[in-house]
Amino acid sequence: MFVNTPFFLMLIIDLASLVAGSCIIVFTLKSYIKWKKINDFKSNDRQPGKRINRAFFFITLFLLIRQLSYPLFYLSLQSFVKYVEGAMCIYGVTQLLPGLCNFLEIIKPFCFFITGLWLIFHFLTRKSMDGPLVLQKLMLLTGVCGCIILNCFVDLNFLINVDFQTSVTCCTISTDLPDRLSATIARYLFGRRYDHLLLYFYYIINFALIGTAAYIQKFRKIDKATKAAYRKKITGLVFFLALINFFLTALSIQEVIGPKLMKLPYHHCFYCLFQYVPVSCFMVTFFIFGTFGFGWAFGLEIMASGKKTIKNLPDYTKKLYQFSISCLTLSLTIISLTLLW
């Protein structure tokens, strides 16, 4: 088994996360049963609240460190490229165990999203020992740790079973075929000559999303005076628009923007874009954070609206909107300047 620094770090983080995640699940289940059974939140005894707050502090540190697993996964794959025969980019490494890699590329962003949602929800409610809120945090935390444990098992399976002696094919074999999935979707939506039209729609949908979110945030559509049900609907609609934007932007980057930035008009590999144009890592990172920000705002409204103890919920929603608008604007600016340059 080949071992380098990113491989070793990933292995250590996964093993530690597996142990920590299992312990946290045991803790959350015991705490949930205790709070549900004896109704500590109605008692004058403050010790249970202090104990669970102390536990949440260490859990927060663990989850923040665990978030490093997402970028470390791709750094590890990139470090393996030179050791895999036939690999020109990360795509070649993923073909060593394609099923596991495909699963990891789905579950890792999902883990990142729900972990971020729990952390934001915890910071929003950390001063409240209201029983239903604590129980809600414990339930969500159980789901987060279950997802992390599943991720760790698949990570370790990949690290243990990957065989660097296997030869793979270049990414051009699949990403540059005329009937590739992204090209088929683009032709279906925008016709055979979709290049310019898709790029126009990329800018239109991004400006529409940023403008809509800025209007809602500026003109107090999500402030304390707004009804919770209305805030939930409006944040849900914005998140739905963000998902449409995510789909069209991903399609645009793979089909039009990526080849232009790489100066390879017939090459459509995402991983090669990161390798040949390093600044693209920042534009994609900002774009993901911007999309997740709208999702986190919607998630908070679903979980916390209607709770009388959470008076600062609209302020958190507005801050998340400001964060998402800033991230999407930065991503859009980086792409535009790089295309012009």
C-alpha positions in Angstrom: 0.0 0.0 0.0 1.5 3.3 -1.1 1.5 6.1 1.5 2.3 9.8 1.1 1.5 12.8 3.3 -2.0 13.6 2.0 -2.8 9.8 2.1 -1.5 9.6 5.7 -3.5 12.7 6.8 -6.7 11.4 5.3 -6.2 8.0 6.9 -5.6 9.6 10.4 -8.6 12.0 10.1 -10.9 9.2 9.0 -9.9 6.8 11.8 -10.2 9.6 14.4 -13.5 10.7 12.9 -14.8 7.1 13.0 -14.1 6.8 16.7 -15.3 10.4 17.5 -18.4 10.1 15.4 -19.4 6.8 17.1 -18.9 8.3 20.6 -20.9 11.3 19.7 -23.8 9.2 18.5 -23.8 7.3 21.8 -23.7 10.6 23.6 -26.6 12.1 21.6 -28.8 9.1 22.0 -28.2 9.0 25.8 -28.8 12.7 26.1 -31.9 12.6 24.0 -33.4 9.8 26.1 -32.5 11.7 29.3 -33.9 15.0 28.2 -37.0 13.4 26.9 -37.6 11.3 30.0 -36.8 13.5 33.0 -37.7 16.9 31.4 -34.5 18.6 32.5 -35.3 21.7 30.7 -38.3 22.3 33.1 -36.1 21.7 36.1 -34.3 24.4 38.1 -31.1 22.4 38.0 -28.7 24.0 35.6 -26.1 21.2 35.7 -27.5 19.2 32.7 -27.5 22.4 30.6 -23.9 23.1 31.5 -22.8 19.5 30.8 -24.4 19.5 27.4 -23.0 22.9 26.5 -19.6 21.7 27.4 -20.1 18.6 25.2 -21.3 20.8 22.3 -18.2 22.9 22.6 -15.9 19.9 21.9 -18.3 18.5 19.3 -18.1 21.9 17.4 -14.3 21.7 17.4 -14.5 18.2 16.0 -16.9 19.1 13.3 -14.9 22.2 12.2 -11.8 20.0 11.9 -13.7 17.3 10.1 -14.7 19.8 7.4 -11.1 19.7 6.2 -11.8 16.2 4.9 -13.6 17.6 1.8 -10.7 19.5 0.2 -8.1 17.0 1.6 -9.9 14.2 -0.5 -9.1 16.1 -3.7 -5.6 17.0 -2.6 -5.0 13.3 -2.0 -6.3 12.3 -5.4 -4.1 15.0 -7.0 -1.1 13.7 -5.2 -1.7 10.2 -6.6 -1.8 11.3 -10.3 1.9 10.9 -10.9 1.9 7.4 -9.5 -0.9 6.0 -11.7 0.0 4.9 -15.2 -2.1 6.6 -17.8 -3.6 9.3 -15.5 -3.2 12.9 -16.6 -5.4 14.4 -13.9 -7.6 13.4 -10.9 -10.1 11.7 -13.3 -7.5 9.0 -13.9 -7.2 8.3 -10.2 -10.9 8.1 -9.8 -11.0 5.3 -12.4 -9.0 3.0 -10.0 -12.2 2.5 -8.0 -14.9 4.5 -9.9 -17.9 3.3 -7.9 -16.4 4.3 -4.5 -15.1 7.7 -5.9 -18.5 8.5 -7.4 -20.1 7.8 -4.1 -17.6 9.9 -2.2 -18.0 12.8 -4.6 -21.7 12.8 -3.7 -21.6 12.1 0.1 -18.7 14.5 0.9 -20.5 17.7 -0.2 -23.7 16.4 1.5 -21.8 15.9 4.7 -20.2 19.3 4.4 -23.7 20.9 3.9 -25.5 19.2 6.8 -22.5 19.7 9.1 -22.4 23.4 8.3 -26.2 23.6 8.9 -25.8 22.0 12.3 -22.9 24.4 13.2 -24.9 27.4 12.2 -28.0 26.2 14.0 -25.8 25.5 17.1 -24.3 29.0 17.1 -27.8 30.5 16.6 -29.2 28.6 19.6 -26.2 28.1 21.9 -27.5 30.5 24.6 -30.9 28.7 24.7 -31.5 25.7 26.9 -35.1 25.4 25.6 -35.9 21.6 25.7 -37.3 21.2 22.2 -34.4 23.1 20.7 -31.8 20.9 22.5 -33.7 17.8 21.3 -33.8 19.1 17.8 -30.0 19.7 17.8 -29.4 16.2 19.2 -31.5 14.6 16.5 -29.7 16.6 13.7 -26.3 15.8 15.3 -27.1 12.1 15.2 -27.8 12.4 11.4 -24.6 14.4 10.9 -22.5 11.8 12.7 -24.2 8.9 10.9 -23.3 10.6 7.6 -19.7 11.2 8.7 -19.3 7.5 9.8 -20.6 6.3 6.4 -18.2 8.7 4.7 -15.3 7.4 6.8 -16.0 3.8 6.0 -16.1 4.4 2.3 -12.9 6.6 2.6 -11.1 3.9 4.4 -12.3 1.3 1.9 -10.9 3.4 -0.9 -7.6 4.0 0.8 -7.1 0.4 1.7 -8.2 -1.2 -1.6 -6.8 1.3 -4.2 -4.2 -0.3 -6.4 -1.6 2.1 -7.9 -0.3 -0.6 -10.2 -3.5 -0.5 -12.3 -3.3 1.4 -15.6 -6.1 3.8 -16.5 -7.2 5.7 -19.6 -6.9 9.4 -20.1 -9.9 11.7 -19.3 -10.3 12.6 -23.0 -11.7 9.1 -23.7 -14.9 10.0 -21.8 -15.1 13.7 -21.2 -14.6 14.8 -24.9 -16.9 12.4 -26.6 -19.6 14.1 -28.7 -22.4 12.2 -26.9 -21.1 13.0 -23.3 -23.9 13.6 -20.8 -23.2 17.4 -20.4 -23.2 18.0 -24.1 -26.4 16.0 -24.6 -28.2 18.0 -21.9 -26.9 21.3 -23.3 -28.1 20.4 -26.8 -31.5 19.3 -25.5 -32.0 22.6 -23.6 -30.3 25.1 -26.0 -30.0 23.4 -29.4 -27.1 22.2 -31.4 -25.2 25.5 -31.3 -25.5 26.0 -27.5 -22.1 27.5 -26.7 -22.9 31.2 -26.7 -26.5 30.8 -25.5 -25.4 28.7 -22.5 -22.8 31.4 -21.6 -25.5 34.1 -21.8 -27.8 32.0 -19.6 -25.0 31.6 -17.1 -24.7 35.3 -16.6 -28.5 35.8 -16.6 -29.3 33.2 -14.0 -26.4 34.4 -11.7 -27.4 38.0 -11.9 -31.0 37.1 -11.4 -30.2 35.1 -8.2 -27.8 37.8 -6.8 -30.3 40.5 -7.6 -33.3 38.7 -6.1 -31.3 37.8 -2.9 -30.1 41.4 -2.6 -33.6 42.8 -3.0 -35.0 40.5 -0.4 -32.1 41.2 2.0 -32.1 45.0 1.5 -35.8 45.7 1.6 -36.5 43.8 4.8 -38.3 40.8 3.4 -36.7 38.6 6.0 -36.6 40.8 9.1 -38.2 40.3 12.5 -41.4 42.0 11.4 -41.9 39.4 8.6 -44.1 36.4 9.5 -42.2 33.1 9.9 -44.3 31.3 7.2 -43.6 34.0 4.7 -39.8 33.9 5.4 -39.9 30.1 5.0 -41.6 30.4 1.6 -39.3 33.2 0.3 -36.1 31.5 1.4 -37.3 28.2 -0.1 -38.0 30.0 -3.5 -34.5 31.5 -3.4 -32.9 28.2 -2.6 -34.8 26.6 -5.5 -33.5 29.4 -7.8 -30.0 28.7 -6.4 -30.3 25.0 -7.3 -31.3 25.9 -10.9 -28.3 28.3 -10.9 -26.0 25.5 -9.6 -27.1 23.2 -12.4 -26.7 25.8 -15.2 -23.4 27.0 -13.9 -21.9 23.5 -13.6 -23.1 22.9 -17.2 -21.6 26.2 -18.4 -18.3 25.6 -16.7 -17.9 22.1 -18.2 -19.1 22.9 -21.7 -18.1 26.5 -22.3 -16.1 28.3 -19.5 -13.7 25.5 -18.7 -12.5 25.0 -22.3 -12.1 28.8 -22.8 -10.1 29.1 -19.6 -7.8 26.1 -20.4 -7.5 27.4 -24.1 -8.5 23.9 -25.1 -11.8 24.4 -27.0 -12.5 20.6 -27.3 -11.5 19.5 -23.8 -14.3 19.4 -21.1 -12.7 17.8 -18.0 -13.4 19.5 -14.7 -10.3 18.1 -13.1 -8.0 19.3 -15.8 -9.5 22.8 -15.3 -8.4 22.8 -11.7 -5.0 21.5 -12.7 -4.3 23.9 -15.6 -6.1 27.0 -14.3 -5.5 27.0 -10.4 -7.6 30.1 -9.9 -10.6 28.0 -11.0 -10.4 26.4 -7.5 -11.3 29.7 -5.9 -14.2 30.4 -8.3 -15.7 27.0 -7.7 -15.2 27.2 -3.9 -16.9 30.6 -3.7 -19.7 29.3 -5.9 -20.3 26.3 -3.7 -20.3 28.4 -0.5 -22.7 30.9 -2.1 -25.1 28.1 -3.1 -24.8 26.4 0.3 -25.4 29.7 2.1 -28.9 29.9 0.6 -29.5 26.3 1.5 -28.4 26.9 5.1 -30.7 29.9 5.4 -33.6 27.8 4.2 -32.7 25.0 6.5 -32.6 27.4 9.5 -36.0 28.7 8.6 -37.4 25.2 8.5 -35.9 24.1 11.8 -36.1 27.3 13.8 -39.0 29.4 12.6 -41.9 29.4 15.1 -39.6 28.9 18.1 -40.2 31.9 20.3 -36.8 31.6 22.0 -35.0 32.3 18.7 -35.4 36.0 18.3 -32.2 36.5 16.2 -33.2 34.0 13.5 -33.9 36.8 10.9 -30.5 38.4 11.6 -28.8 35.1 10.9 -30.8 34.6 7.7 -29.8 38.1 6.5 -26.1 37.4 7.3 -26.3 34.2 5.3 -27.8 36.0 2.4 -25.0 38.6 2.6 -22.5 35.8 2.7 -24.0 34.0 -0.3 -24.3 37.2 -2.4 -20.6 38.0 -1.7 -19.4 34.5 -2.6 -21.4 34.4 -5.8 -20.3 37.8 -6.8 -16.6 36.9 -6.2 -17.0 33.7 -8.3 -18.7 35.6 -11.1 -16.0 38.3 -11.0 -13.1 35.7 -11.0 -14.6 33.9 -14.0 -15.3 37.1 -15.9 -11.8 38.6 -15.3 -10.1 35.3 -16.2 -12.1 35.0 -19.4 -11.2 38.6 -20.4 -7.6 38.1 -19.5 
